[in-house]
Amino acid sequence: MGKQNDQEVLERIKVSILKAREKASLAGAHEPDPMRADAVQWPVQCTVGPGLEGAVACESKVGYVNGTKGWLLYRGYDIFDLCAHSNFEEVSYLLLHGQLPAREKYRAFQGKFRLFWHIPKTIRQITGLPLEEMTPMGALRLGTTIMRQNQTYRDEKAHDHETSALGTDEDSIAMESQPTGHEKAVYEFIKSHTPNPSLSTTDKNSSMEFDSCYHLIAGIPTLLAAIHRIRIGHMPIGPKADLSHSANFLYMLTGEIPDAVSERILDICLMLHADHGMNASTFASLVVASTLSDIYFSIGAGIGALNGPLHGGANQEVITMLRSIGGPEKVEEWFEKARAEKRKIPGFGHRVYKTYDPRALILEPLAEILSEKTDESRKLFATAKKLEGLVIRQWGEDKKIYPNVDFYSGLVYDSLGIPDTLFTPIFAVARMAGWTSRIMEYLERNRIFRPRAIYTGTFGEEWVPSEERK
Ligand code: ACO
């Protein structure tokens, strides 16, 4: 697309998001507005179902999901407004620090945040690993552990501070010196001035810990791009200073500078996936954080939880399903069969949303815009639209089943040329902002998580020596 045309499409994107907001507010208008809870008086009473359904785990100001109104708010701001007007870096600041930054503050934040795009030592270490034998999610989890070394207040207590060449990303290894005439070659790694998160702090909630959050949010796209390239036999590409966060991510993945429309659409996807209440991966990361383990271990737990097919991963299934249907004219027959077999259709339904998932409303027009690029994407989008219509007609009113975020995100990523295997890892790239923000918030008034199980076993079993056991 040309520059002029790009501008028009960018405007179309903004208008489509604002229109989607109107649709969402109409859909939820008849539902009562929620009451605002100012201060929580603990202990609270709630009815708990299996899987802690309905349990209140903590209080939070980071984000809010209202499933009957179809609301998703970050720090009180509507997701539609953020996606229309903001960008992922600013949203990360908002989630972490609780406010939208004024211009100067944002500039200072961006300057620091972008230094953490550079994770050269981690990249060097993962390059030596058999990543092609791991899933991208497995490699991502491992990569965050490698990013961790000597980064946190925990390590501060555990070690004295000799720095090792392979220790951290705080000093980049942009160059190696030449061998200096010794019998065996001696390489020295030259330090640069990338900041070193948390090396001098013992305070778990200090600004240095926020550096660890920046390190994770900013560094993960670089890590994932490198993992992807190594897995397909290419050399990793480092970040490019004059690009935006999302353009950089696409550039590091593909080696090509993306057009403004692809850049903006990926940025909106990252904003949309940045936080979503007390979901399984967020809770998993909070549980680990509550033990006063550190933020890198906590994030590893989040990635592990997101890896499961009941959480991340449905978007990959959606694209496989849409391809297998074979075109809009075959949807009806396919749907009747799926219904008769009582199959759950990937990309529909949600535990919390009982109306349109606002994220799906934002993604649908983006998928449509991108689908205009090729006949194949046009066909997939038309198939999706037809299926959406049938599902809503069948189950919308009755069972409150509507498209969820995963229904259109796979289509969007596919049209951006992102391979299916990266759909869930990109979810993790975005969710890093929510995980780190909620961890930092929880640590302010930390209490280790310790629920109970209802024991349904026996009492008083008698010890039997092994030779007498049946
Ligand atoms: N297709 C067809 N029917 C469905 C679907 C679906 N996708 N989702 C729910 N239903 C039906 C169920 O069959 C059930 O019907 P019944 O009452 O007649 O038995 C009813 O709706 C309630 O379904 P539950 O599974 O109990 O709803 P729950 O809230 O537990 O599940 C879930 C939510 C897991 C998301 C479910 O809708 C599902 O499996 N969807 C498909 C997978 C998917 O898209 N996951 C991504 C979710 S978004 C995310 O995690 C980022």
Boltz pocket constraint, residues with backbone or C-beta under 6 A from the ligand:
constraints:
  - pocket:
      binder: B
      contacts: [[A, 309], [A, 310], [A, 311], [A, 312], [A, 314], [A, 343], [A, 344], [A, 345], [A, 346], [A, 347], [A, 348], [A, 349], [A, 350], [A, 351], [A, 352], [A, 399], [A, 401], [A, 404], [A, 405], [A, 406]]
      max_distance: 6.0
